[in-house]
Amino acid sequence: MGRCYKNKDGYVMVSGMHGHKKANSSGAVPAHTLNAEKKIGRSLRANEVVHHKNRNKADNSSSNLRVMTRSAHSKLHKKYD
């Protein structure tokens, strides 16, 4: 694994992950994605995202992460607003 850094949106990114399907054009993957995939024992599906339960983008502990569908995640965030 590469180095970790925060992107402009406040998410922790892990560089050097060029082969990962969620890697950006620079080869970085959100740490929350990697941690959630490790927790559930598989790659995220195309319609899945990772939600930070406490809304802290930098808290990537497995207990703070929840895998959910994009639709469910959108509905959840509409409740917050």
N, CA, C and O atoms as a GROMACS GRO file, in nm:
protein
  324
    1MET      N    1   0.084  -0.119   0.000
    1MET     CA    2   0.000   0.000   0.000
    1MET      C    3   0.088   0.124   0.000
    1MET      O    4   0.201   0.123   0.048
    2GLY      N    5   0.033   0.229  -0.054
    2GLY     CA    6   0.107   0.354  -0.062
    2GLY      C    7   0.082   0.443   0.058
    2GLY      O    8   0.039   0.399   0.164
    3ARG      N    9   0.110   0.568   0.036
    3ARG     CA   10   0.093   0.665   0.146
    3ARG      C   11  -0.053   0.708   0.157
    3ARG      O   12  -0.131   0.694   0.063
    4CYS      N   13  -0.088   0.762   0.273
    4CYS     CA   14  -0.222   0.812   0.297
    4CYS      C   15  -0.220   0.964   0.299
    4CYS      O   16  -0.124   1.026   0.344
    5TYR      N   17  -0.327   1.022   0.249
    5TYR     CA   18  -0.342   1.167   0.249
    5TYR      C   19  -0.490   1.200   0.246
    5TYR      O   20  -0.572   1.116   0.210
    6LYS      N   21  -0.524   1.322   0.284
    6LYS     CA   22  -0.663   1.367   0.276
    6LYS      C   23  -0.684   1.440   0.144
    6LYS      O   24  -0.601   1.522   0.104
    7ASN      N   25  -0.794   1.408   0.076
    7ASN     CA   26  -0.826   1.480  -0.047
    7ASN      C   27  -0.898   1.610  -0.014
    7ASN      O   28  -0.922   1.641   0.103
    8LYS      N   29  -0.931   1.685  -0.116
    8LYS     CA   30  -0.992   1.817  -0.095
    8LYS      C   31  -1.128   1.809  -0.026
    8LYS      O   32  -1.173   1.908   0.033
    9ASP      N   33  -1.193   1.693  -0.031
    9ASP     CA   34  -1.324   1.674   0.032
    9ASP      C   35  -1.313   1.621   0.175
    9ASP      O   36  -1.415   1.602   0.242
   10GLY      N   37  -1.191   1.597   0.223
   10GLY     CA   38  -1.171   1.550   0.359
   10GLY      C   39  -1.165   1.400   0.377
   10GLY      O   40  -1.158   1.352   0.490
   11TYR      N   41  -1.167   1.325   0.268
   11TYR     CA   42  -1.158   1.179   0.278
   11TYR      C   43  -1.012   1.136   0.277
   11TYR      O   44  -0.930   1.192   0.205
   12VAL      N   45  -0.980   1.036   0.359
   12VAL     CA   46  -0.845   0.978   0.360
   12VAL      C   47  -0.834   0.887   0.239
   12VAL      O   48  -0.918   0.801   0.215
   13MET      N   49  -0.728   0.908   0.162
   13MET     CA   50  -0.703   0.830   0.041
   13MET      C   51  -0.575   0.750   0.057
   13MET      O   52  -0.483   0.792   0.127
   14VAL      N   53  -0.570   0.634  -0.007
   14VAL     CA   54  -0.451   0.548  -0.005
   14VAL      C   55  -0.398   0.542  -0.148
   14VAL      O   56  -0.467   0.496  -0.238
   15SER      N   57  -0.276   0.589  -0.167
   15SER     CA   58  -0.218   0.590  -0.302
   15SER      C   59  -0.159   0.454  -0.336
   15SER      O   60  -0.148   0.366  -0.251
   16GLY      N   61  -0.121   0.438  -0.462
   16GLY     CA   62  -0.056   0.315  -0.508
   16GLY      C   63  -0.148   0.198  -0.528
   16GLY      O   64  -0.103   0.083  -0.524
   17MET      N   65  -0.276   0.223  -0.551
   17MET     CA   66  -0.375   0.116  -0.564
   17MET      C   67  -0.429   0.108  -0.707
   17MET      O   68  -0.549   0.090  -0.727
   18HIS      N   69  -0.342   0.123  -0.806
   18HIS     CA   70  -0.383   0.132  -0.946
   18HIS      C   71  -0.471   0.017  -0.995
   18HIS      O   72  -0.553   0.039  -1.084
   19GLY      N   73  -0.456  -0.101  -0.942
   19GLY     CA   74  -0.535  -0.215  -0.988
   19GLY      C   75  -0.674  -0.226  -0.926
   19GLY      O   76  -0.754  -0.309  -0.969
   20HIS      N   77  -0.702  -0.144  -0.828
   20HIS     CA   78  -0.831  -0.151  -0.758
   20HIS      C   79  -0.940  -0.088  -0.845
   20HIS      O   80  -0.918   0.015  -0.908
   21LYS      N   81  -1.059  -0.151  -0.848
   21LYS     CA   82  -1.166  -0.101  -0.935
   21LYS      C   83  -1.221   0.034  -0.891
   21LYS      O   84  -1.284   0.103  -0.972
   22LYS      N   85  -1.198   0.074  -0.766
   22LYS     CA   86  -1.244   0.204  -0.717
   22LYS      C   87  -1.132   0.310  -0.720
   22LYS      O   88  -1.151   0.420  -0.669
   23ALA      N   89  -1.018   0.277  -0.778
   23ALA     CA   90  -0.906   0.371  -0.784
   23ALA      C   91  -0.939   0.488  -0.876
   23ALA      O   92  -1.002   0.470  -0.981
   24ASN      N   93  -0.895   0.607  -0.835
   24ASN     CA   94  -0.913   0.723  -0.922
   24ASN      C   95  -0.802   0.724  -1.027
   24ASN      O   96  -0.722   0.631  -1.032
   25SER      N   97  -0.798   0.826  -1.109
   25SER     CA   98  -0.701   0.831  -1.218
   25SER      C   99  -0.557   0.836  -1.169
   25SER      O  100  -0.464   0.806  -1.244
   26SER      N  101  -0.536   0.874  -1.043
   26SER     CA  102  -0.402   0.877  -0.984
   26SER      C  103  -0.367   0.746  -0.914
   26SER      O  104  -0.256   0.730  -0.863
   27GLY      N  105  -0.460   0.653  -0.910
   27GLY     CA  106  -0.436   0.524  -0.845
   27GLY      C  107  -0.462   0.524  -0.696
   27GLY      O  108  -0.413   0.437  -0.624
   28ALA      N  109  -0.540   0.621  -0.647
   28ALA     CA  110  -0.573   0.628  -0.505
   28ALA      C  111  -0.716   0.580  -0.481
   28ALA      O  112  -0.805   0.602  -0.563
   29VAL      N  113  -0.735   0.514  -0.367
   29VAL     CA  114  -0.865   0.460  -0.328
   29VAL      C  115  -0.899   0.516  -0.190
   29VAL      O  116  -0.811   0.526  -0.104
   30PRO      N  117  -1.026   0.551  -0.166
   30PRO     CA  118  -1.063   0.596  -0.032
   30PRO      C  119  -1.036   0.487   0.072
   30PRO      O  120  -1.068   0.370   0.051
   31ALA      N  121  -0.977   0.527   0.184
   31ALA     CA  122  -0.947   0.432   0.291
   31ALA      C  123  -1.073   0.365   0.343
   31ALA      O  124  -1.071   0.248   0.380
   32HIS      N  125  -1.184   0.440   0.346
   32HIS     CA  126  -1.307   0.380   0.397
   32HIS      C  127  -1.355   0.266   0.306
   32HIS      O  128  -1.415   0.170   0.355
   33THR      N  129  -1.329   0.276   0.178
   33THR     CA  130  -1.364   0.168   0.085
   33THR      C  131  -1.282   0.044   0.116
   33THR      O  132  -1.336  -0.066   0.125
   34LEU      N  133  -1.152   0.061   0.131
   34LEU     CA  134  -1.064  -0.053   0.160
   34LEU      C  135  -1.100  -0.118   0.294
   34LEU      O  136  -1.104  -0.241   0.304
   35ASN      N  137  -1.126  -0.038   0.396
   35ASN     CA  138  -1.160  -0.091   0.527
   35ASN      C  139  -1.295  -0.163   0.526
   35ASN      O  140  -1.309  -0.269   0.588
   36ALA      N  141  -1.391  -0.108   0.455
   36ALA     CA  142  -1.523  -0.172   0.447
   36ALA      C  143  -1.515  -0.304   0.370
   36ALA      O  144  -1.577  -0.403   0.408
   37GLU      N  145  -1.438  -0.306   0.263
   37GLU     CA  146  -1.422  -0.429   0.186
   37GLU      C  147  -1.355  -0.538   0.270
   37GLU      O  148  -1.392  -0.655   0.263
   38LYS      N  149  -1.257  -0.498   0.350
   38LYS     CA  150  -1.192  -0.595   0.439
   38LYS      C  151  -1.294  -0.649   0.541
   38LYS      O  152  -1.296  -0.768   0.570
   39LYS      N  153  -1.376  -0.560   0.594
   39LYS     CA  154  -1.476  -0.597   0.695
   39LYS      C  155  -1.578  -0.698   0.639
   39LYS      O  156  -1.612  -0.795   0.706
   40ILE      N  157  -1.626  -0.674   0.515
   40ILE     CA  158  -1.729  -0.761   0.459
   40ILE      C  159  -1.672  -0.879   0.380
   40ILE      O  160  -1.745  -0.970   0.341
   41GLY      N  161  -1.540  -0.877   0.357
   41GLY     CA  162  -1.475  -0.990   0.292
   41GLY      C  163  -1.494  -0.998   0.141
   41GLY      O  164  -1.480  -1.105   0.083
   42ARG      N  165  -1.526  -0.886   0.078
   42ARG     CA  166  -1.543  -0.883  -0.067
   42ARG      C  167  -1.532  -0.740  -0.117
   42ARG      O  168  -1.531  -0.645  -0.038
   43SER      N  169  -1.524  -0.725  -0.248
   43SER     CA  170  -1.526  -0.592  -0.309
   43SER      C  171  -1.665  -0.534  -0.304
   43SER      O  172  -1.764  -0.607  -0.303
   44LEU      N  173  -1.672  -0.403  -0.302
   44LEU     CA  174  -1.803  -0.337  -0.310
   44LEU      C  175  -1.864  -0.362  -0.447
   44LEU      O  176  -1.794  -0.368  -0.547
   45ARG      N  177  -1.993  -0.378  -0.449
   45ARG     CA  178  -2.065  -0.391  -0.576
   45ARG      C  179  -2.083  -0.252  -0.637
   45ARG      O  180  -2.067  -0.152  -0.567
   46ALA      N  181  -2.116  -0.246  -0.763
   46ALA     CA  182  -2.129  -0.118  -0.834
   46ALA      C  183  -2.233  -0.026  -0.771
   46ALA      O  184  -2.219   0.096  -0.776
   47ASN      N  185  -2.337  -0.083  -0.712
   47ASN     CA  186  -2.444  -0.002  -0.654
   47ASN      C  187  -2.426   0.023  -0.503
   47ASN      O  188  -2.518   0.071  -0.437
   48GLU      N  189  -2.310  -0.010  -0.450
   48GLU     CA  190  -2.284   0.006  -0.307
   48GLU      C  191  -2.188   0.120  -0.278
   48GLU      O  192  -2.098   0.149  -0.356
   49VAL      N  193  -2.210   0.184  -0.164
   49VAL     CA  194  -2.122   0.288  -0.114
   49VAL      C  195  -2.097   0.262   0.035
   49VAL      O  196  -2.162   0.178   0.096
   50VAL      N  197  -2.002   0.335   0.091
   50VAL     CA  198  -1.970   0.322   0.233
   50VAL      C  199  -2.015   0.448   0.304
   50VAL      O  200  -1.980   0.560   0.265
   51HIS      N  201  -2.093   0.430   0.410
   51HIS     CA  202  -2.143   0.542   0.490
   51HIS      C  203  -2.063   0.551   0.620
   51HIS      O  204  -2.038   0.450   0.686
   52HIS      N  205  -2.023   0.674   0.656
   52HIS     CA  206  -1.959   0.699   0.785
   52HIS      C  207  -2.070   0.728   0.886
   52HIS      O  208  -2.135   0.833   0.878
   53LYS      N  209  -2.094   0.638   0.979
   53LYS     CA  210  -2.205   0.650   1.073
   53LYS      C  211  -2.201   0.780   1.152
   53LYS      O  212  -2.305   0.843   1.174
   54ASN      N  213  -2.082   0.822   1.195
   54ASN     CA  214  -2.071   0.944   1.276
   54ASN      C  215  -2.048   1.069   1.190
   54ASN      O  216  -2.026   1.179   1.242
   55ARG      N  217  -2.053   1.052   1.059
   55ARG     CA  218  -2.038   1.160   0.961
   55ARG      C  219  -1.900   1.224   0.960
   55ARG      O  220  -1.880   1.329   0.899
   56ASN      N  221  -1.802   1.160   1.027
   56ASN     CA  222  -1.664   1.206   1.027
   56ASN      C  223  -1.590   1.132   0.916
   56ASN      O  224  -1.562   1.013   0.928
   57LYS      N  225  -1.559   1.203   0.808
   57LYS     CA  226  -1.497   1.142   0.690
   57LYS      C  227  -1.360   1.083   0.717
   57LYS      O  228  -1.313   0.998   0.641
   58ALA      N  229  -1.296   1.126   0.824
   58ALA     CA  230  -1.162   1.077   0.857
   58ALA      C  231  -1.164   0.958   0.952
   58ALA      O  232  -1.060   0.897   0.977
   59ASP      N  233  -1.281   0.923   1.007
   59ASP     CA  234  -1.293   0.809   1.098
   59ASP      C  235  -1.327   0.685   1.017
   59ASP      O  236  -1.443   0.659   0.986
   60ASN      N  237  -1.225   0.610   0.983
   60ASN     CA  238  -1.242   0.493   0.898
   60ASN      C  239  -1.234   0.362   0.976
   60ASN      O  240  -1.200   0.258   0.920
   61SER      N  241  -1.266   0.368   1.105
   61SER     CA  242  -1.270   0.246   1.185
   61SER      C  243  -1.385   0.159   1.135
   61SER      O  244  -1.489   0.210   1.094
   62SER      N  245  -1.365   0.030   1.140
   62SER     CA  246  -1.467  -0.061   1.085
   62SER      C  247  -1.602  -0.045   1.156
   62SER      O  248  -1.706  -0.064   1.094
   63SER      N  249  -1.600  -0.010   1.284
   63SER     CA  250  -1.727   0.006   1.357
   63SER      C  251  -1.803   0.131   1.312
   63SER      O  252  -1.922   0.144   1.340
   64ASN      N  253  -1.736   0.223   1.243
   64ASN     CA  254  -1.799   0.346   1.196
   64ASN      C  255  -1.847   0.336   1.051
   64ASN      O  256  -1.910   0.429   1.000
   65LEU      N  257  -1.817   0.226   0.986
   65LEU     CA  258  -1.848   0.213   0.843
   65LEU      C  259  -1.965   0.119   0.820
   65LEU      O  260  -1.977   0.014   0.884
   66ARG      N  261  -2.051   0.159   0.728
   66ARG     CA  262  -2.167   0.077   0.692
   66ARG      C  263  -2.178   0.073   0.540
   66ARG      O  264  -2.184   0.178   0.476
   67VAL      N  265  -2.181  -0.046   0.483
   67VAL     CA  266  -2.200  -0.063   0.340
   67VAL      C  267  -2.348  -0.061   0.312
   67VAL      O  268  -2.426  -0.131   0.377
   68MET      N  269  -2.387   0.021   0.215
   68MET     CA  270  -2.529   0.030   0.180
   68MET      C  271  -2.544   0.064   0.032
   68MET      O  272  -2.447   0.103  -0.034
   69THR      N  273  -2.664   0.048  -0.019
   69THR     CA  274  -2.687   0.082  -0.159
   69THR      C  275  -2.683   0.234  -0.174
   69THR      O  276  -2.704   0.308  -0.078
   70ARG      N  277  -2.656   0.278  -0.296
   70ARG     CA  278  -2.655   0.422  -0.323
   70ARG      C  279  -2.790   0.484  -0.289
   70ARG      O  280  -2.797   0.593  -0.233
   71SER      N  281  -2.898   0.414  -0.322
   71SER     CA  282  -3.032   0.462  -0.295
   71SER      C  283  -3.058   0.480  -0.146
   71SER      O  284  -3.107   0.584  -0.103
   72ALA      N  285  -3.023   0.379  -0.067
   72ALA     CA  286  -3.042   0.387   0.078
   72ALA      C  287  -2.956   0.498   0.138
   72ALA      O  288  -2.999   0.568   0.229
   73HIS      N  289  -2.836   0.514   0.086
   73HIS     CA  290  -2.746   0.618   0.136
   73HIS      C  291  -2.803   0.757   0.105
   73HIS      O  292  -2.798   0.846   0.190
   74SER      N  293  -2.855   0.774  -0.013
   74SER     CA  294  -2.916   0.902  -0.051
   74SER      C  295  -3.034   0.935   0.040
   74SER      O  296  -3.049   1.049   0.085
   75LYS      N  297  -3.118   0.836   0.065
   75LYS     CA  298  -3.235   0.857   0.152
   75LYS      C  299  -3.191   0.892   0.294
   75LYS      O  300  -3.251   0.978   0.359
   76LEU      N  301  -3.087   0.826   0.342
   76LEU     CA  302  -3.037   0.853   0.476
   76LEU      C  303  -2.987   0.997   0.488
   76LEU      O  304  -3.016   1.065   0.586
   77HIS      N  305  -2.914   1.043   0.388
   77HIS     CA  306  -2.861   1.180   0.394
   77HIS      C  307  -2.972   1.285   0.375
   77HIS      O  308  -2.958   1.397   0.424
   78LYS      N  309  -3.077   1.251   0.308
   78LYS     CA  310  -3.191   1.344   0.297
   78LYS      C  311  -3.255   1.367   0.433
   78LYS      O  312  -3.306   1.476   0.460
   79LYS      N  313  -3.251   1.265   0.520
   79LYS     CA  314  -3.303   1.279   0.656
   79LYS      C  315  -3.220   1.381   0.735
   79LYS      O  316  -3.274   1.453   0.818
   80TYR      N  317  -3.090   1.385   0.710
   80TYR     CA  318  -3.000   1.475   0.782
   80TYR      C  319  -3.027   1.620   0.746
   80TYR      O  320  -3.016   1.709   0.831
   81ASP      N  321  -3.063   1.644   0.623
   81ASP     CA  322  -3.078   1.783   0.573
   81ASP      C  323  -3.212   1.843   0.607
   81ASP      O  324  -3.238   1.958   0.572
   0.00000   0.00000   0.00000
